[in-house]
Amino acid sequence: MHQGRHFLQIPGPSPVPDRILRAMDMPVIDHRSAEFGELGRAVLEGSQKIFQTSGPVVIFPSSVTGAWEAAIVNTLSPGDRVLMVETGHFATLWRQMAGRFGIEVDFIPGDWRRGADPAQIEAKLAADSARAIKAVMVVHNETSTGATSRIADIRAAIDRAGHPALLMVDTISSLGSVDYRHDEWKVDVSVSCSQKGFMLPPGLGFNAVSEKARAASKTNRMPRSYFDWEEMLKPNAKGFFPYTPATNLLYGLREAIAMLLEEGLDNVFARHQRLAAATRAAVNHWGLEVLCQEPAEFSPVLTAVLMPPGHDADQFRKVVLDNYNMSLGSGLSKVAGKVFRIGHLGECNALTLLGALTGVEMGLSVAGVPHRSGGVEVAMKLLEQRTPGNSSPHLKAVST
Ligand SMILES: *Cc1c(COP(=O)(O)O)cnc(C)c1O
């Protein structure tokens, strides 16, 4: 029997704030009504602010997998070549999907301990004198490893190579948590979802679309129906959808956007950086190893921790769940059983994180995993100092 709130410390789906739960607790309305049109316009325009784009954002009732598919089928044709980077499990899944659509993927191998290397991408593009590569497709925050690729640097690498390839980025676990600029970084398709930085339940998939991507969608040869951008963009102009949308998730989305903008995106990003730094300090103190090896790419959203040899990460996660009612993220595919992941995104503040780290430290003791105690205190010291990111962003809204 578990009392109190479950600690959902996986890197998505992330916990849904009460304010969003209340915003979604509404009757379903007529999706052809004027009232719906206002909601539709509010979330379509609001989403642009979060992607930092003035271009269209398409919102599908779908998982991320659907939004990945939309990015591919609207821009590429069977037989096209693309460049992708093996940053981890999610990059590998997106690559598999591209293959199923007949795309020829040049997959730069990786060791799952760092982000995509801009220099390697530049070299590949520079060598492509025929300009056959149609797109560079990378995962911004690789949720399976806790490494965040440097998209601005990748953009610069593409520009240095003078290559016309589209840039498509999976911002699934970064959007609304890590600085991300669709327009400034000249990204052509940004793929995202509801259940991570937006703090919503799963069920919405997003594509932010550049003019260049939209132009590609007018000439590419790939059959599509449900995920066709143009079918969406026509009714979207007035806030409507071509089919019944996920109305109540859109109520939640309107609230989530308001919360992110009230806190201020810069404060949101700084809060995630702070929580991540405190987490790594605790992990280092315990004497455990962070999976990501490149400090410039440490993820603000999650920290993947390597188990010492001879100890199973899933057994440890079970001890934590059974004893403390907390879910930690599992290791996926190549790193299954070898790592556990601590999510620190979305509705997470200093005390939430300290609760989570306390559960990890107690779990290490109970599971008999060798470690040095006192990691939580080290994190406390780092989080003691009061900063804007340390206070509740939601107090203001509650009291007014
Ligand atoms: C969470 C996550 C996904 C999950 O996709 P679903 O289809 O919604 O299960 C994909 N990619 C990344 C990078 C993620 O973090």
The ligand as an SDF file (V2000), in Angstrom:
LIG
                    3D

 15 15  0  0  0  0  0  0  0  0999 V2000
    9.4260   10.1630  -25.1710 C   0  0  0  0  0  0  0  0  0  0  0  0
   10.1260   10.1430  -26.4450 C   0  0  0  0  0  0  0  0  0  0  0  0
    9.5710    9.4840  -27.5280 C   0  0  0  0  0  0  0  0  0  0  0  0
    8.2970    8.6760  -27.3190 C   0  0  0  0  0  0  0  0  0  0  0  0
    7.4980    8.5520  -28.3950 O   0  0  0  0  0  0  0  0  0  0  0  0
    6.0080    7.9780  -28.2920 P   0  0  0  0  0  0  0  0  0  0  0  0
    5.6390    7.6210  -29.6620 O   0  0  0  0  0  0  0  0  0  0  0  0
    5.1290    9.0790  -27.7460 O   0  0  0  0  0  0  0  0  0  0  0  0
    6.0660    6.8110  -27.3650 O   0  0  0  0  0  0  0  0  0  0  0  0
   10.2540    9.5730  -28.7310 C   0  0  0  0  0  0  0  0  0  0  0  0
   11.3960   10.2700  -28.8600 N   0  0  0  0  0  0  0  0  0  0  0  0
   11.9850   10.8990  -27.8010 C   0  0  0  0  0  0  0  0  0  0  0  0
   13.2750   11.6360  -27.9490 C   0  0  0  0  0  0  0  0  0  0  0  0
   11.3430   10.8430  -26.5780 C   0  0  0  0  0  0  0  0  0  0  0  0
   11.8830   11.4490  -25.5200 O   0  0  0  0  0  0  0  0  0  0  0  0
  1  2  1  0
  2  3  1  0
  2 14  2  0
  3  4  1  0
  3 10  2  0
  4  5  1  0
  5  6  1  0
  6  7  2  0
  6  8  1  0
  6  9  1  0
 10 11  1  0
 11 12  2  0
 12 13  1  0
 12 14  1  0
 14 15  1  0
M  END
$$$$
